[in-house]
Amino acid sequence: MPQFDLTVNNMRGIIARMAISHLTLDSLPQPGDTQIISASSLRLSLTQPPKAFFRHGWQSWALTTWLHPNNPPLPVRAAEFRAKDEDPGYALHKNHIGAWVGAVELGEDDILLLGALNLSGRVELDGTSLHGFFDDGHEGQWLIARGKEDEVFAKYVELLQQIFGKGRFLKAPRVWCSWYSLYGWVNERLFLKALNDFGDMPFDVFQLDDGWQLAHGDWDANSKFPSGMKSLADKILTTGRTPGIWLAPFMVAENSQLAKNHPDWLLHDEKGNLLRVGITWSGNPLGLDVTHPGVLEWLGQLIRKVRGWGYEYLKLDFLYIGGLIGKRYKDQDTPREVARSCRRCVYSRLWRANYSISWIM
């Protein structure tokens, strides 16, 4: 498809609906202006090198910060950490690059933001241009906004809420999470001691974190919790708090019964090898192929089981695994679309029950 150069001057709230693959904008919007443009690739030509570039991580462990343009990218070098702490497909990219949204500081209170309004968007600083593209090549919409930092990001968030929705709870609950006090050494005695020692301190949720399960993938109580999960939830309820529990539903330990019983459910790399999805305190786990019908049914059963125990607050962790690049049962969707569809599947089983969910990407 041909490359088009498009000059835009003083447009506000305009949607450019054109069957064009690549666009280059040689004229920037004025401060206070916003534009929405459709393209698979969009390049904004800057009149001078920016003072800073905003890099947005693709999940919660990836770096999100303002960077100095003259400093070279510093990728995570260790491959076992890279799968978790970086966007693997762009970990060794030559330019500063982020997921969904990027921005540059042109001057004092003068921020130029370029944000994808569809899945799989990337934004990089390429010399003196801000370049946005969809990594699967589809045409989608982009927001271009210029102004003060809080204003341009607020506009972007507002549009994302309109497209993808937002959380139903206006106030975040006050949560005590066992991880930051007990880490993987948590056990029933220590957890109940903390529950009792806190007395009437104003926590809405008392949440058990990683360390209660037999293995990642085998979501039943281990020997450290002899009374079982339902008993623990009942004891939390007696204090007037909401029982919470941690799950990493897409992560599978290699020695788990799930991995042994269902090897066809596991995510593979492009060469057909099992895909290592990062590193944890328990080693280098595997990932579930969330396009497999058996996996989707298993996920539904898992959520129903946890609900049956009495846990009304779920902390769902390591969800980036659903969006990793790999070979799947169904390959027609992009990894990001696959991950979002699976999260929607999990959420649908909780929404009707008025459950609270903490998504950790």
Protein Blocks (a to p, Z undefined) as FASTA:
>chain_A
ZZdddddehiahiacddddfbdcdfbdcdehiacddddfbdcdddfbdcfbdcdddfbfk
bccddddfklccdddfblklmmmmpcfklmmgfbdcdehiacddfbghiacddddfbehi
acddehjaccdddfklpacdddddeddfklmmmmmmmmmmmmnopafbfbdcddddfklm
nmmmbcfklmmmmmmmnmmaccfbdcddehiambghiacddfklmnojmlmmmmmmmnop
acdddddfkbccfkbmklmmmmmlpccdfkopacdebdcfkbcaddddfkbmklmmmmmm
mmmmmmmnopabdcdehklmmmpgcddfblkbcfklmmmmmmmmmmmmmmmnopacdddZ
Z
